[in-house]
Amino acid sequence: MNDLGVAIFGAGRAGNAHARAISQTAGARLIAVFDADAERAAAFAEDHGCQAFTSSDEVLRRDDVALVMVALPNFLHERATVDAASAGKHIFLEKPMADTVEECDRMLDAVGRAGVQLLVAHSQRYFGSTIRAREIVQGGELGQPVFATDTWYKNFGLEGRLPWFLDRATGGGMWLMNGAHMLDRTCWVLDSEVASIRAWIGSPFHQLSADDANLAFVQLRNGLHASIVHAGYRSRGVEKCEVEITCTDGMLIFDSYSNRLAIERDGAYSPIEVQRVDPFTEELKNLVGAINGTETLRVSAAWGRHIVEVLLAAEESSRTGSEVTIKSNVRAGARALGG
């Protein structure tokens, strides 16, 4: 079987990570990079041994490109996905899927018409510690789950942020970027969609038009609950990224990025060794397998849409001060949470 030719849209941080993943994935070969910044595209191409383009249409016309990896700013996701699908290309799309539910629906329509695969890259469920945490919780080792607390504190890093990230109108802010990760990993470990959400979202640290802090109370469709707390502080603070699951017969805590996992034993957390894996490579392997018909995608496009709906519902709740009900029900049609 010939390798799938891959083009990366976006020569930034995520694009470089995906190029490294391609080099470690059997059945995939990097062909091209597209970036509107010619200098950045050329530097990327030199680093990773591919061709550089400043026209996405030119890339999509290439017969040797079968898969497009979209690592562009959020507000460009819809156009890139619809264009790639219309050209008959499979798509790897960075989360969040889009800035609006309407954009998601147009993307789903384009993918459905073209009959191509679309993986929305909710990478948290490809980390070793997250996978093992789900196995323990769903396996009943700690009894029945009761609720989860997902906490993430980090430096916002204002000086390193691109202009689009500082404006909600272009999909910027911590909630869309990291709230998507937090909702996905907590829901996946607890094996449920979101039924409703009440939230506060603001920018107390930097006074931006995009948010730098958020707090959400989530009611899941299976009757469980979770809290989501995220802050991108200005200069002083403690970095922390962890999900703590309280169950009827014990507790568990994990951090996907540090590969940390521990369960409660005798009143204290006892670490569990987990083999570290590269989530970017695992995502791409999953998509290549789905394209070749040997695997099922761990993240459905319908799930990507659900997360966008929840993110926007949280923003509505923050504006109105009221709890917002989530309309979509991914499992009504099929079991789409994966794994």
Order of alpha helices (4+ residues) and beta strands (2+ residues): beta-alpha-beta-alpha-beta-alpha-beta-alpha-beta-alpha-beta-alpha-beta-alpha-beta-beta-beta-beta-beta-beta-beta-alpha-alpha-beta-alpha
